[in-house]
Amino acid sequence: MTDKSARASVTGIVRRAYPVHLEARAKDGASGVSTVSGYASVVEEPYEMWDFLGSYAEVVRTGAFTKTLSETPQVQLLLNHGGLAMAYTKAGTLRLSEDSTGLHMEADVTAARSDVQDMLLALQDGSVDEMSFAFRVTRQMWSPDYDQRDILEVDLHRGDVSVVNFGANPATSVAPALRAADFDNLGDDDARALLERLQRRLSPPAVPEPTAGHPLSLYQAQAAALAL
């Protein structure tokens, strides 16, 4: 059987996902822009990982992000670690910070983009409520039996934080609380586009004329989008 110490030699970009609390709100003074915030990583919460030797425990320790954040890393907000960037630290639309909970992110996203609309609607209806981040481990410590890995320091430069489908940390509490962008702060074109999407999604099945019901009203769409 392979010696478990081989775990300590594994390098490269890794990803970890967590069920977390995500929120979104309309950005003051910016029509069609929403601010999404949440935690891309949670510290001091052990979770189970698997490799070619079986399972082991992993913990991201407090302070793991201090050095990399001080170096102004280039990080993007993605969906499932792929596609076009929705926000970017270099552009000032993605802001990262570290606190006692973990790696906090705040991103300004443009609701006019179809991929952003899909993300906001999926978060709003609870279909997606988890985050992940891509990083390199620069300092770690293994237990003597190599069954627990403590991540002491990471490098986020040219990595990403992502809204993802599934999380890897069952110890983290899940409290989805996202609302779609406030209609009052959307431009006319953005509001019509979102209304059309909601009409397709929420309208009752079509029935033969003349018994078909009226199209979904703007008021109904607004109430649905804001989960009222």
C-alpha positions, 0 to 999 in steps of 0.5 A: 500500500502506498505510504500516506506521506505521499499526500504531502507532495501533491501540488498545483491548483486545487478547488474547495466548495462550501455551502454558504450564506449568499445575499444580493441587493441592488447597488445604490445609484447604479441601474441594472447592477446587483451586489452579490456577497458571501463566503468563498471559504470558511475557516476552522471548519473541518471537512472530508476530502478524498484522494487515491489513498481514501478519505482525510480531514482538511481544515483551512486555518485562520490567517490563510488569506492574509499574505495573498490578500496583501499582495492584491491578487488578480481574482475573478468571479465565475460560475462553476469555475468557468465561463466569462468573468462576472466580476474582477478584482483588477476592475474593482468590481470584485472585493475580497477580505478576510475575517473570523469566518473566512474569505468574504467576497463582494461582487458588483454584477451587471444584470443585463448579461444573460449569464448573470440573470441566470445566476441571480434567478437560480440563487433567488429560487434556492437552486444554487446557494454555494461557493468555491474558490481556486487556489494554490497551497503555499504552506500546509501541515499534516498530522503524523498519520497524514489523515488531517491536512491543515492549510495554513497559507494560500495563493489566490493570484489568477485564481477565482471565486465561484458560485457553484452547484454543490459544496464540500463542507457539510459542517457549514450552515446553509441559509440562502437569502438572495433576492433578484435585482430591484425592478425600480433600479433596473433600466427599461430594457433590463426590466423588459428582459427580466419580465419576459424570462419570468413570463416564460417561467411563471405563466400557467400552461397555455390553453386554446383561445379564447380561454387563455388568461392574460399575460403576467403583469409587471406587478406580478413579475416584480413580486415574484422576482423579489420573492414577495 
